Amino acid sequence: MPNLKTTIYFDKVFTDAINDALNSILGESVAKALFYHLNVKLEEIPENPSRFAVELENIFGEGASLIERSIIKNLCLKLGLEYQAINEFDFADHIEHIKKQILKLERSG
């Protein structure tokens, strides 16, 4: 069973990584406008990253993958993990993989 403290920590770091990546790519004003138009709130994204990915794709089309990869790179950096590119890229699967790595490290540490 996942440690609640680790899960809360991961969710916070994940939302920070999203904010940082969007602000870096789009600029703060556009990032705020984007969240206004998304049908998912920032604090809901850790529970449903696939919905967030769908919302990004609805707005940016294929360009959404560039944003998603930036978020993942930022998340790995914040967690001290090495970023590993995956050919068959699925944002939600990648996030789940990173979360499992953190939980595994927490159990072994």
C-alpha positions in Angstrom: 0.0 0.0 0.0 1.4 3.4 -0.9 2.6 5.7 1.9 0.2 8.6 2.1 3.0 11.0 3.0 4.9 9.9 -0.1 1.8 10.2 -2.3 1.1 13.7 -1.1 4.7 14.7 -1.7 4.7 13.2 -5.2 1.4 15.0 -6.0 2.8 18.3 -4.8 6.0 17.9 -6.8 4.0 16.8 -9.9 1.8 19.9 -9.8 4.8 22.1 -9.3 6.5 20.4 -12.3 3.3 21.1 -14.4 3.3 24.8 -13.3 7.0 25.3 -14.0 6.9 23.6 -17.4 3.8 25.5 -18.6 5.1 28.8 -17.3 8.5 28.1 -19.0 6.9 27.1 -22.4 3.9 29.3 -22.5 4.7 32.2 -20.1 2.8 32.8 -16.9 -0.1 34.7 -18.4 -0.8 32.1 -21.1 -0.4 29.3 -18.6 -3.0 30.9 -16.4 -5.4 31.3 -19.3 -4.8 27.6 -20.3 -5.9 26.5 -16.8 -9.0 28.6 -17.2 -9.9 26.7 -20.4 -9.0 23.2 -19.2 -11.8 21.0 -17.9 -9.5 19.7 -15.1 -8.1 21.6 -12.1 -4.4 21.5 -11.3 -5.0 19.8 -8.0 -7.0 17.0 -9.8 -4.3 16.2 -12.3 -2.2 13.8 -10.1 -5.4 11.6 -9.7 -6.2 11.7 -13.4 -3.2 12.5 -15.6 -4.8 10.9 -18.6 -7.7 13.4 -18.5 -5.1 16.2 -18.4 -3.3 14.7 -21.4 -6.6 14.6 -23.3 -7.4 18.2 -22.4 -3.9 19.3 -23.6 -4.4 17.4 -26.9 -7.8 19.0 -27.4 -6.1 22.4 -27.2 -2.6 21.8 -28.7 -3.1 18.7 -30.9 0.1 16.9 -31.5 2.0 19.7 -29.9 0.7 18.5 -26.5 3.3 15.8 -26.4 6.1 18.5 -26.3 4.4 20.0 -23.2 3.9 16.5 -21.7 7.6 15.6 -22.2 8.7 18.9 -20.7 6.5 18.2 -17.6 8.0 14.8 -17.2 11.6 16.0 -17.6 10.9 18.7 -15.0 9.3 16.1 -12.7 12.3 13.8 -12.9 14.6 16.7 -12.3 12.7 17.7 -9.2 12.6 14.1 -7.9 16.3 13.5 -8.6 15.5 10.8 -11.2 17.1 10.3 -14.5 14.7 11.1 -17.4 14.2 8.1 -19.7 12.5 8.7 -23.0 9.9 6.2 -24.0 9.2 5.6 -27.6 5.6 4.6 -27.2 4.9 7.7 -25.2 1.8 7.8 -23.0 1.8 10.6 -20.5 -0.3 8.9 -17.8 1.7 5.7 -18.1 5.0 7.6 -17.8 3.7 9.5 -14.7 2.6 6.2 -13.1 6.0 4.7 -13.8 7.7 7.6 -12.1 5.4 7.4 -9.1 6.1 3.7 -8.7 9.9 4.5 -8.8 9.4 7.0 -5.9 7.3 4.6 -3.9 9.9 1.8 -4.4 12.7 4.1 -3.4 10.7 5.1 -0.3 10.2 1.5 0.7 13.9 0.5 0.2 15.2 3.6 1.9 
